[in-house]
């Protein structure tokens, strides 16, 4: 199951690289299965070693966030979801 964990974490780092345009970000995994992020390979870590879910949340919170594209249908659907009950 280690490969699925690494894939999820590395996908988060790839999204960060795409959002920021900085291709130097590097992820490493410790012996106990925790992850940490650094700006370049061998640089000091940007965070303490974190568990998978915490690491993905940390990486997703870095850099500019992608704006979710909303279509007319999406907006109409959300409007229907918040209608008040009589």
PAKOLKE-13320 format. One record per residue: residue number from 0; z negated, x negated, y negated of N, C-alpha, C in turn. Coordinates in steps of 0.02 Angstrom, whole numbers, m for minus. Each point is the difference from the previous one (the first is absolute). Layout:
N
seq:NUM, n_pz:Z, n_px:X, n_py:Y, ca_pz:Z, ca_px:X, ca_py:Y, c_pz:Z, c_px:X, c_py:Y
...
This chain:
86
seq:0, n_pz:0, n_px:m42, n_py:60, ca_pz:0, ca_px:42, ca_py:m60, c_pz:0, c_px:m43, c_py:m62
seq:1, n_pz:m7, n_px:m65, n_py:7, ca_pz:m3, ca_px:m45, ca_py:m57, c_pz:65, c_px:2, c_py:m40
seq:2, n_pz:57, n_px:7, n_py:35, ca_pz:64, ca_px:0, ca_py:m36, c_pz:7, c_px:61, c_py:m45
seq:3, n_pz:m24, n_px:58, n_py:21, ca_pz:3, ca_px:59, ca_py:m42, c_pz:m43, c_px:m8, c_py:m62
seq:4, n_pz:m57, n_px:m32, n_py:8, ca_pz:m44, ca_px:m13, ca_py:m57, c_pz:35, c_px:m46, c_py:m49
seq:5, n_pz:29, n_px:m54, n_py:25, ca_pz:33, ca_px:m49, ca_py:m43, c_pz:61, c_px:31, c_py:m33
seq:6, n_pz:36, n_px:43, n_py:35, ca_pz:58, ca_px:32, ca_py:m28, c_pz:m19, c_px:45, c_py:m59
seq:7, n_pz:m52, n_px:38, n_py:8, ca_pz:m22, ca_px:45, ca_py:m54, c_pz:m22, c_px:m40, c_py:m62
seq:8, n_pz:m36, n_px:m54, n_py:11, ca_pz:m24, ca_px:m42, ca_py:m55, c_pz:59, c_px:m36, c_py:m33
seq:9, n_pz:45, n_px:m27, n_py:40, ca_pz:57, ca_px:m37, ca_py:m29, c_pz:47, c_px:48, c_py:m36
seq:10, n_pz:6, n_px:61, n_py:22, ca_pz:41, ca_px:50, ca_py:m35, c_pz:m29, c_px:14, c_py:m69
seq:11, n_pz:m66, n_px:2, n_py:m5, ca_pz:m33, ca_px:10, ca_py:m65, c_pz:15, c_px:m58, c_py:m47
seq:12, n_pz:m1, n_px:m61, n_py:27, ca_pz:14, ca_px:m59, ca_py:m40, c_pz:74, c_px:0, c_py:m23
seq:13, n_pz:45, n_px:20, n_py:44, ca_pz:71, ca_px:4, ca_py:m18, c_pz:11, c_px:51, c_py:m55
seq:14, n_pz:m34, n_px:57, n_py:2, ca_pz:5, ca_px:49, ca_py:m54, c_pz:m25, c_px:m29, c_py:m65
seq:15, n_pz:m54, n_px:m38, n_py:3, ca_pz:m27, ca_px:m33, ca_py:m60, c_pz:51, c_px:m49, c_py:m29
seq:16, n_pz:31, n_px:m39, n_py:43, ca_pz:51, ca_px:m48, ca_py:m23, c_pz:58, c_px:37, c_py:m34
seq:17, n_pz:20, n_px:55, n_py:28, ca_pz:56, ca_px:39, ca_py:m29, c_pz:m20, c_px:30, c_py:m67
seq:18, n_pz:m61, n_px:26, n_py:m5, ca_pz:m23, ca_px:31, ca_py:m63, c_pz:m7, c_px:m51, c_py:m56
seq:19, n_pz:m27, n_px:m58, n_py:16, ca_pz:m15, ca_px:m49, ca_py:m51, c_pz:58, c_px:m48, c_py:m14
seq:20, n_pz:44, n_px:m10, n_py:48, ca_pz:53, ca_px:m48, ca_py:m7, c_pz:m24, c_px:m72, c_py:13
seq:21, n_pz:m62, n_px:m8, n_py:20, ca_pz:m29, ca_px:m66, ca_py:15, c_pz:2, c_px:m9, c_py:76
seq:22, n_pz:44, n_px:m44, n_py:23, ca_pz:9, ca_px:m8, ca_py:72, c_pz:m49, c_px:m49, c_py:32
seq:23, n_pz:m46, n_px:m28, n_py:m39, ca_pz:m45, ca_px:m50, ca_py:27, c_pz:m61, c_px:27, c_py:35
seq:24, n_pz:m15, n_px:65, n_py:m4, ca_pz:m60, ca_px:26, ca_py:32, c_pz:0, c_px:m15, c_py:74
seq:25, n_pz:m58, n_px:m18, n_py:26, ca_pz:m6, ca_px:m19, ca_py:69, c_pz:m63, c_px:33, c_py:30
seq:26, n_pz:7, n_px:24, n_py:61, ca_pz:m55, ca_px:32, ca_py:35, c_pz:m22, c_px:m47, c_py:56
seq:27, n_pz:m64, n_px:m3, n_py:12, ca_pz:m25, ca_px:m39, ca_py:57, c_pz:m51, c_px:41, c_py:38
seq:28, n_pz:m7, n_px:m16, n_py:63, ca_pz:m47, ca_px:36, ca_py:44, c_pz:m52, c_px:m49, c_py:26
seq:29, n_pz:m63, n_px:20, n_py:m5, ca_pz:m54, ca_px:m43, ca_py:24, c_pz:m10, c_px:9, c_py:75
seq:30, n_pz:m41, n_px:m42, n_py:29, ca_pz:m13, ca_px:3, ca_py:72, c_pz:m33, c_px:66, c_py:21
seq:31, n_pz:m39, n_px:31, n_py:m45, ca_pz:m33, ca_px:62, ca_py:18, c_pz:43, c_px:62, c_py:m13
seq:32, n_pz:63, n_px:m10, n_py:m20, ca_pz:46, ca_px:56, ca_py:m10, c_pz:3, c_px:27, c_py:m70
seq:33, n_pz:m34, n_px:m32, n_py:m47, ca_pz:2, ca_px:21, ca_py:m70, c_pz:61, c_px:m30, c_py:m35
seq:34, n_pz:20, n_px:30, n_py:m55, ca_pz:58, ca_px:m23, ca_py:m37, c_pz:m20, c_px:m20, c_py:m71
seq:35, n_pz:37, n_px:m48, n_py:m29, ca_pz:m9, ca_px:m15, ca_py:m71, c_pz:67, c_px:m17, c_py:m30
seq:36, n_pz:5, n_px:5, n_py:m66, ca_pz:62, ca_px:m9, ca_py:m36, c_pz:m7, c_px:m58, c_py:m48
seq:37, n_pz:54, n_px:m39, n_py:m7, ca_pz:2, ca_px:m53, ca_py:m50, c_pz:67, c_px:2, c_py:m35
seq:38, n_pz:3, n_px:m29, n_py:m61, ca_pz:62, ca_px:2, ca_py:m38, c_pz:54, c_px:m43, c_py:30
seq:39, n_pz:m18, n_px:m56, n_py:28, ca_pz:47, ca_px:m44, ca_py:35, c_pz:m34, c_px:m26, c_py:63
seq:40, n_pz:38, n_px:m20, n_py:50, ca_pz:m31, ca_px:m26, ca_py:61, c_pz:m44, c_px:m61, c_py:m17
seq:41, n_pz:m61, n_px:0, n_py:23, ca_pz:m46, ca_px:m54, ca_py:m12, c_pz:m41, c_px:6, c_py:m64
seq:42, n_pz:17, n_px:48, n_py:m42, ca_pz:m38, ca_px:11, ca_py:m62, c_pz:m66, c_px:35, c_py:16
seq:43, n_pz:m48, n_px:m2, n_py:m47, ca_pz:m63, ca_px:35, ca_py:12, c_pz:12, c_px:75, c_py:9
seq:44, n_pz:m38, n_px:32, n_py:43, ca_pz:11, ca_px:72, ca_py:12, c_pz:m18, c_px:42, c_py:m61
seq:45, n_pz:37, n_px:56, n_py:m7, ca_pz:m13, ca_px:47, ca_py:m55, c_pz:m55, c_px:49, c_py:17
seq:46, n_pz:m19, n_px:3, n_py:63, ca_pz:m53, ca_px:45, ca_py:22, c_pz:m38, c_px:m31, c_py:58
seq:47, n_pz:m58, n_px:25, n_py:13, ca_pz:m38, ca_px:m21, ca_py:59, c_pz:36, c_px:28, c_py:61
seq:48, n_pz:m10, n_px:m28, n_py:59, ca_pz:31, ca_px:29, ca_py:60, c_pz:m20, c_px:73, c_py:8
seq:49, n_pz:49, n_px:43, n_py:10, ca_pz:m11, ca_px:72, ca_py:4, c_pz:26, c_px:27, c_py:66
seq:50, n_pz:m29, n_px:56, n_py:21, ca_pz:26, ca_px:37, ca_py:58, c_pz:68, c_px:29, c_py:m18
seq:51, n_pz:37, n_px:22, n_py:49, ca_pz:69, ca_px:22, ca_py:m10, c_pz:6, c_px:55, c_py:m53
seq:52, n_pz:m38, n_px:55, n_py:7, ca_pz:6, ca_px:55, ca_py:m48, c_pz:m19, c_px:m21, c_py:m70
seq:53, n_pz:m52, n_px:m40, n_py:m7, ca_pz:m21, ca_px:m24, ca_py:m65, c_pz:52, c_px:m47, c_py:m30
seq:54, n_pz:29, n_px:m42, n_py:42, ca_pz:51, ca_px:m47, ca_py:m23, c_pz:61, c_px:37, c_py:m25
seq:55, n_pz:24, n_px:49, n_py:37, ca_pz:59, ca_px:38, ca_py:m20, c_pz:m14, c_px:37, c_py:m65
seq:56, n_pz:m59, n_px:29, n_py:m7, ca_pz:m18, ca_px:35, ca_py:m63, c_pz:m3, c_px:m49, c_py:m58
seq:57, n_pz:m27, n_px:m60, n_py:11, ca_pz:m3, ca_px:m51, ca_py:m52, c_pz:70, c_px:m21, c_py:m22
seq:58, n_pz:43, n_px:m14, n_py:48, ca_pz:68, ca_px:m22, ca_py:m16, c_pz:39, c_px:56, c_py:m34
seq:59, n_pz:m7, n_px:61, n_py:23, ca_pz:35, ca_px:56, ca_py:m31, c_pz:m23, c_px:12, c_py:m72
seq:60, n_pz:m61, n_px:m19, n_py:m17, ca_pz:m26, ca_px:9, ca_py:m67, c_pz:22, c_px:m54, c_py:m49
seq:61, n_pz:27, n_px:m55, n_py:25, ca_pz:22, ca_px:m54, ca_py:m44, c_pz:69, c_px:14, c_py:m29
seq:62, n_pz:13, n_px:m28, n_py:m58, ca_pz:66, ca_px:3, ca_py:m31, c_pz:18, c_px:70, c_py:m24
seq:63, n_pz:60, n_px:4, n_py:m28, ca_pz:24, ca_px:66, ca_py:m24, c_pz:10, c_px:48, c_py:58
seq:64, n_pz:m16, n_px:62, n_py:m11, ca_pz:6, ca_px:50, ca_py:52, c_pz:68, c_px:35, c_py:m5
seq:65, n_pz:29, n_px:16, n_py:58, ca_pz:63, ca_px:36, ca_py:1, c_pz:m11, c_px:73, c_py:m18
seq:66, n_pz:43, n_px:25, n_py:m42, ca_pz:m4, ca_px:70, ca_py:m20, c_pz:36, c_px:41, c_py:52
seq:67, n_pz:m34, n_px:51, n_py:26, ca_pz:31, ca_px:42, ca_py:51, c_pz:53, c_px:44, c_py:m32
seq:68, n_pz:59, n_px:0, n_py:28, ca_pz:55, ca_px:40, ca_py:m27, c_pz:m11, c_px:73, c_py:19
seq:69, n_pz:3, n_px:44, n_py:m50, ca_pz:m11, ca_px:71, ca_py:12, c_pz:64, c_px:38, c_py:m15
seq:70, n_pz:22, n_px:41, n_py:47, ca_pz:58, ca_px:43, ca_py:m10, c_pz:m23, c_px:67, c_py:m28
seq:71, n_pz:48, n_px:40, n_py:m20, ca_pz:m17, ca_px:68, ca_py:m25, c_pz:m36, c_px:39, c_py:54
seq:72, n_pz:22, n_px:m7, n_py:61, ca_pz:m32, ca_px:37, ca_py:56, c_pz:m72, c_px:m24, c_py:11
seq:73, n_pz:m12, n_px:m64, n_py:m6, ca_pz:m68, ca_px:m26, ca_py:8, c_pz:m45, c_px:28, c_py:m54
seq:74, n_pz:23, n_px:2, n_py:m61, ca_pz:m39, ca_px:26, ca_py:m56, c_pz:m15, c_px:74, c_py:9
seq:75, n_pz:51, n_px:38, n_py:22, ca_pz:m10, ca_px:72, ca_py:11, c_pz:m50, c_px:12, c_py:57
seq:76, n_pz:4, n_px:m41, n_py:52, ca_pz:m46, ca_px:7, ca_py:57, c_pz:m72, c_px:m14, c_py:m22
seq:77, n_pz:m10, n_px:m54, n_py:m39, ca_pz:m67, ca_px:m16, ca_py:m24, c_pz:m27, c_px:55, c_py:m46
seq:78, n_pz:44, n_px:30, n_py:m40, ca_pz:m21, ca_px:54, ca_py:m44, c_pz:m24, c_px:60, c_py:40
seq:79, n_pz:33, n_px:14, n_py:56, ca_pz:m21, ca_px:55, ca_py:43, c_pz:m66, c_px:m14, c_py:34
seq:80, n_pz:m14, n_px:m63, n_py:14, ca_pz:m62, ca_px:m18, ca_py:34, c_pz:m61, c_px:11, c_py:m43
seq:81, n_pz:8, n_px:m5, n_py:m65, ca_pz:m58, ca_px:6, ca_py:m45, c_pz:m5, c_px:67, c_py:m35
seq:82, n_pz:40, n_px:49, n_py:22, ca_pz:m4, ca_px:67, ca_py:m31, c_pz:m69, c_px:29, c_py:12
seq:83, n_pz:m25, n_px:34, n_py:m50, ca_pz:m66, ca_px:31, ca_py:5, c_pz:5, c_px:65, c_py:40
seq:84, n_pz:m51, n_px:12, n_py:39, ca_pz:m2, ca_px:62, ca_py:39, c_pz:m25, c_px:56, c_py:m46
seq:85, n_pz:29, n_px:61, n_py:8, ca_pz:m21, ca_px:56, ca_py:m44, c_pz:m70, c_px:24, c_py:15
